[in-house]
Amino acid sequence: MNEPRKTYLKFGRDRMVNLEYSLEREILRTNRRGAYHCTTLVECNTRKQHGLLVMPIKNFGNTNHVLLSSFDETVIQHGAEFNLGIHKYDGDNYCPMGHKYIREFSIESLPKTLYRIGGIVLSKEKMFSLQSNSIYIRYELLDAHSPTTIRFKPFLAFREVNSLSVENYEANLGYREVQNGIVMRMYTGYPDLYMVFNKEVKFVYDPHWYKGIEYKKDMEEGNLYKEDLFVPGYFEMPIQNGETVIFCASDTACENPSSFPTVIDEGIRSRTPRTSFFNCLKNSGHQFYYRPSANELYIQSTYPWGGVNARDQFMALPGLSLYIDKPDIFDEVMNTAIPHIRRYMEGKTVSGFLSDICDPHVLLIIVRALIKLSDVNRSHFLNHYADLVHDIIDFILEGKLTSVHLLDNKLLYLERESAWMVAPKGDTSIIYRAGCLVEMNAFWYNSLMFEVENAKSKADNKRADYILKIAEKVKASFLVTFLNDCGYLYDYVDGNYTEWSVRPNMLLAISVEHPLLDRSQCKNVLDVITKELLTPKGIRSLSPKSIGFRPRFEGTKQEKAFSMFNGCSWPWFLGSYVDCYLRVFHYSGISFLERMLIGIEEEMSNDCIGSLSEVYDGSLPYRGHGAVSSAINVAGVIRALKVLKSVEDMY
């Protein structure tokens, strides 16, 4: 007899009723159109960016806005009311306290909450449509021994995600009825908000502002944290034992509410169940896809805030496409980006989501992503992208890369601070990285050697010889410039100045497909990284032995920004770490890497469930911070798992 499969992500009653635990864990659902749903396990919003339906509004520059903040349920039996919602008010008061009725929360295909109120057992599942800005909530009354009524209260915000709502006289508090629901629009410029059920429901108009709702995370971080939400009234309907009721909140009208069950069933079939570590990350990876129109596809950098930026997009692209068997996603993202890349290389202004494509690292990161594609499908790369790499190499050789020039020794020299490892200016000193950067020049050598291969594939031996001579000079210059007597690589060199700080950029340098160091040299560098930078949550941004080490993400905004690049850990480096470790130790390194990744797997039940936060402390307790779901971190660990699995399969 087959035993039922154990749910990978499940939280029991003891965890759910403990607000100190449950309010620190969040769930995220997106629709790949920029809209999302994000809240805590017990559905008490703790950030102003939380909400049941949050979506970009075209009339406001496609910035995200919270339309429907939350949706409270009340179960009524024998005249007794049991409110399942929860909100925080002044003085650490929570009201109502519906979390005490939760018996279990699990996530497989959909987030599912199981409530027990006396003899009543009610399940609740939520699903975001991938085709529209619509979120569905499916309720099923699993057990009830007496007639039961269920009441629903919508809490409306209609405000930008970084703002707060207050009671005012400008809000339009009216509504109009539609089939099985109502539609509202509180302010000009917003879309209509349709709130509809799959069955007939009674709506009672009883308007109230719920004042002084607080957001715990914002309060802790010193941000504005208190707002007023509008509740127009409540929906009410009887529900029978075994009956299913489905609610939908959307910015578009639904002509056939009876189709909701089919929509949910089809949605479940299209999703990757979170049944393993890898599947959690794969599911999370899908959520970063962003389609602002039918002909465009980008990768969102983080949720619940953060937009599209070129550096993060192309760093994450292989992990969120090729390594999860989605090569079509790779092509769609590249085809969206290529016109912007061409405009930049033609000296034209680049606008829109990829306006930062002129940052010095980006073209080299794009080539690195194309190398990963070439490893997977060489012929596809040659047919579609070889010309782009050719033009990027020539663009750099001609000295056209923004703020970069080519030295006589053929190394790239950055004239201003690095685009990726810089803290905002303010009271704390900026992290200065200029001159010859170790990772930039390693990527440059890697790109040149890749172009040599491409030229040979096209039987263009003249170009292959020309590029190879440049690459050989880069390699010789690199070793003289960066390899120090202590066995690791300088972070950057600017004239006579050498930066001795031990940073993870040298890990990127030794992870390139065309190695600059021999195996013994690579092992020495890797040993330093392992001893000084490796943590259970990734790779530190600075060694504890280096000046300025600050491992904890705490203090003022400026101090937090500084610590991100001076001691905090980044999981995305683990993809490069696994590459290097296997290159040095081969099969004998597998068991160590598997143990190392246990620390990351533990995060599937922390912070954003099934995903990885933006940054982690570089020392105990190694907690996650910043945005709760990060594309580059998810992509980097996916790559680590996939590479490790491929080596295991070889043996």
Buried (B, 14 or more C-beta within 10 A) or exposed (E): EEEEEEBBBBBEBEBBBBBEBBBBBBBBBBBBBBBBBBBBBBBBBBBBBBBBBBBBBEEEEBBBBBBBBBBBBBBBBEEEEBBBBBBBBEEEEBEBBBBBBBBBBBBBBBBBBBBBBBEBBBBBBBBBBBEBBBBBBBBBBBEBEEEBBBBBBBBBBBBBBBBBBEEEEEBEEEBEEBEBBBBBBBEEEBBBBBBBBBBEBEBEEEEEBBEBBBBBBBBEBEBEBBBBBBBBBBBBBEBEBEBBBBBBBBBBEBEEBEEBEEBBEEBBEEBBBBBBBBBBBBBBBBBBBBBBEEEBBBBBBBBBBBBBBBBBBBBBBBBBBBBBEBBEBBBBBBEBBBEBBEBBBEEEEBEEBBBBBBBBBBBBBBBBBBBBBBEBBBEBBBEBBBEBBBBBBBBBBEEBBBBBEBBEBBBBBBEEBBBBBBBEEEEBEBBBBBBBBBBBBBBBBBBBBBBBBBBBBEEBEEBBEBBBEBBBBBBEBBBEBBBEEEBBBBBBBBEEEBBBBBBBBBBBBBBBBBBBBEEEBBBBBBEBBBEBBBBBBBBBBBBEEBEBBBBBBEEEEBBBBBBBBBBBBBBBBBBBBBBBBBBBBEEEBBEEBEEBBEBBBEBBBBBBBBBBBBBBBBBEEBBBBBBBBBBBBBBBBBBBBBBBEEBEEEE
